[in-house]
């Protein structure tokens, strides 16, 4: 089955970042350097991360790499990673929130949102934006009302309830 995965680019600190994300989410981390694949002759770049992959419980997958010298680096300020789940995952998602927030900043507090869920946004210490949505976790919430169902091409409607 095809998958869509987040692939994060860093400027020389991918190893530190992906190790931090492993401490947040757990899971198995594989990491390869430019030097291991003989992609650089410069010893200063041989330990840079060419590819890292974190496979965490619950199907969470996160990949990362250092931006090679000579390539433009554009931080991820226009992209946010979203963690979401049902009220039964409240403790798990709040735990992720607290760990990701270490050394980071709150952009929107994790609190009840107008649609009834608990929602918050933060930027972690590596400049990555995260959104956390806990469906139906707000006081008196009836469930996630974020959006309407959208039919997939040639398929049934999926997504939030109408």
BELUR-V775736 format. One record per backbone hydrogen bond with DSSP energy under -0.5 kcal/mol. CO is the residue of the C=O (numbers start at 1). NH is the residue of the N-H. Records with the same first field share a line. If there is no record, write none. Layout:
CO: NH, NH
This chain:
3: 5
6: 63
8: 65
10: 12, 67
13: 17
14: 18
15: 19
16: 20
17: 21
18: 22
19: 23
20: 24
21: 25
22: 26
25: 57
28: 55
30: 53
32: 50, 51
33: 37
34: 39
35: 38
41: 43
42: 45, 46
45: 48
46: 35
48: 34, 50
49: 66
51: 32
52: 64
53: 30, 55
54: 56, 62
55: 28
56: 59, 60
57: 60
60: 56
61: 6
62: 54
63: 8
64: 52
65: 10
66: 68
68: 71
72: 74
73: 75
75: 77
76: 79
79: 129
81: 131
82: 84
83: 133
85: 135
86: 89
87: 90
89: 93
90: 94
91: 95
92: 96
93: 97
94: 98
95: 99
96: 100
97: 101
98: 102
99: 102
101: 104
105: 123
108: 121
109: 111
111: 119
113: 116
115: 145
116: 138
117: 113
118: 134
119: 111
120: 132
121: 107, 108
122: 130
123: 105
124: 127
128: 124
129: 81
130: 122
131: 83
132: 120
133: 85, 135
134: 118, 137
135: 87
138: 141
144: 161
145: 147
150: 158
152: 155
156: 152
158: 150
